[in-house]
Amino acid sequence: MALNKPYQAYQNNAVNTATGGELTLMLYNGCIKFIKQAIKDIQDNKIESKNTNIQKAQRIIQELMITLDQEVEISNQIMPLYDYMHHRLMEANIKNDVSILQEVEGFVVDFRDTWKQVILKTRQKQYAQGEHV
């Protein structure tokens, strides 16, 4: 257990010092990780573990839904997609369906990749304006 403490401290520090955009990126990455693990769990017939990992992915989607800024126009388009992914995860859990998990994973990867680009563009803009972060 002691071997994990430096890594755990690093992870905690990364979360505590992350910007809002970086935290969102971490959520997307975590969701992808849990979906991939749930796919492996189904293939290995580890039903309890599959259930746990899908529920973790669902909680991340719920967190993304809760933190979505409703004042921003694009939120009206993103919310139904989050809702769809959340329901598809439930369906995948009930049916033990890898193809549904792969579908949701594809959506989350697209969101994550788009979000990465937003962060990069924001940083480039800040540096161009002399706002070193």
Secondary structure per residue as TSV (DSSP state, phi and psi in degrees):
chain	resnum	aa	ss	phi	psi
A	1	M	-	360.0	-36.9
A	2	A	T	-62.7	-28.5
A	3	L	T	-65.3	-28.9
A	4	N	H	-81.1	-14.9
A	5	K	H	-62.6	-43.6
A	6	P	H	-61.7	-40.7
A	7	Y	H	-65.8	-42.4
A	8	Q	H	-63.3	-40.3
A	9	A	H	-63.3	-41.2
A	10	Y	H	-61.1	-46.5
A	11	Q	H	-60.7	-45.7
A	12	N	H	-61.5	-42.5
A	13	N	H	-63.4	-41.3
A	14	A	H	-60.6	-42.6
A	15	V	H	-69.3	-43.5
A	16	N	H	-67.7	-26.1
A	17	T	H	-103.6	1.0
A	18	A	-	-75.7	148.3
A	19	T	-	-77.2	170.0
A	20	G	H	-57.2	-41.5
A	21	G	H	-64.6	-39.9
A	22	E	H	-68.6	-35.6
A	23	L	H	-64.1	-41.0
A	24	T	H	-61.8	-41.8
A	25	L	H	-60.9	-41.6
A	26	M	H	-62.4	-38.7
A	27	L	H	-63.4	-45.8
A	28	Y	H	-59.2	-46.0
A	29	N	H	-62.5	-40.4
A	30	G	H	-63.2	-42.1
A	31	C	H	-61.2	-44.2
A	32	I	H	-61.2	-44.4
A	33	K	H	-58.7	-46.0
A	34	F	H	-68.5	-36.0
A	35	I	H	-66.4	-44.7
A	36	K	H	-59.7	-41.6
A	37	Q	H	-66.7	-38.9
A	38	A	H	-63.5	-38.2
A	39	I	H	-61.0	-46.2
A	40	K	H	-62.7	-40.5
A	41	D	H	-61.4	-41.7
A	42	I	H	-63.0	-45.0
A	43	Q	H	-63.0	-32.8
A	44	D	T	-92.2	4.7
A	45	N	T	59.2	37.1
A	46	K	-	-100.6	79.6
A	47	I	H	-65.8	-40.4
A	48	E	H	-65.5	-43.6
A	49	S	H	-65.1	-40.3
A	50	K	H	-58.2	-45.4
A	51	N	H	-60.7	-45.7
A	52	T	H	-60.9	-45.5
A	53	N	H	-69.2	-38.2
A	54	I	H	-65.9	-40.8
A	55	Q	H	-63.5	-36.5
A	56	K	H	-63.9	-42.7
A	57	A	H	-62.7	-40.9
A	58	Q	H	-62.5	-41.1
A	59	R	H	-64.2	-35.4
A	60	I	H	-66.5	-44.4
A	61	I	H	-60.0	-42.0
A	62	Q	H	-61.1	-41.9
A	63	E	H	-62.3	-41.5
A	64	L	H	-62.7	-37.0
A	65	M	H	-67.2	-43.7
A	66	I	H	-64.7	-38.8
A	67	T	H	-87.9	-1.2
A	68	L	-	-66.3	126.7
A	69	D	-	-77.1	106.1
A	70	Q	T	-68.5	-14.1
A	71	E	T	-77.2	-18.7
A	72	V	S	-89.2	130.0
A	73	E	T	-52.0	-44.5
A	74	I	T	-65.2	-20.8
A	75	S	H	-57.7	-32.8
A	76	N	H	-65.4	-23.6
A	77	Q	H	-92.6	-30.5
A	78	I	H	-76.9	-41.2
A	79	M	H	-53.9	-47.0
A	80	P	H	-62.3	-31.9
A	81	L	H	-69.6	-41.6
A	82	Y	H	-61.0	-43.8
A	83	D	H	-61.3	-42.9
A	84	Y	H	-60.6	-47.0
A	85	M	H	-61.6	-41.3
A	86	H	H	-60.9	-45.6
A	87	H	H	-67.9	-36.6
A	88	R	H	-66.1	-35.4
A	89	L	H	-63.6	-41.1
A	90	M	H	-60.7	-45.0
A	91	E	H	-62.4	-43.2
A	92	A	H	-61.6	-37.6
A	93	N	H	-66.4	-43.4
A	94	I	H	-67.4	-43.0
A	95	K	H	-92.4	-4.9
A	96	N	T	51.3	49.5
A	97	D	-	-105.0	107.2
A	98	V	H	-63.3	-37.5
A	99	S	H	-64.6	-34.5
A	100	I	H	-68.3	-41.6
A	101	L	H	-61.8	-40.1
A	102	Q	H	-65.3	-37.5
A	103	E	H	-61.6	-49.0
A	104	V	H	-64.8	-41.2
A	105	E	H	-56.4	-41.9
A	106	G	H	-59.6	-42.4
A	107	F	H	-63.1	-46.0
A	108	V	H	-65.0	-39.7
A	109	V	H	-61.1	-43.3
A	110	D	H	-61.3	-45.2
A	111	F	H	-60.6	-46.3
A	112	R	H	-61.2	-46.9
A	113	D	H	-63.8	-38.5
A	114	T	H	-65.7	-43.1
A	115	W	H	-63.2	-39.0
A	116	K	H	-57.8	-43.0
A	117	Q	H	-65.0	-38.8
A	118	V	H	-61.7	-45.4
A	119	I	H	-61.7	-45.8
A	120	L	H	-61.8	-45.2
A	121	K	H	-64.3	-39.6
A	122	T	H	-63.2	-44.2
A	123	R	H	-63.6	-43.8
A	124	Q	H	-60.3	-41.7
A	125	K	H	-65.1	-42.4
A	126	Q	H	-63.4	-44.1
A	127	Y	H	-66.8	-36.0
A	128	A	H	-65.4	-30.4
A	129	Q	T	-90.2	0.1
A	130	G	T	83.3	14.6
A	131	E	-	-94.7	84.2
A	132	H	-	-73.9	125.4
A	133	V	-	-101.4	360.0
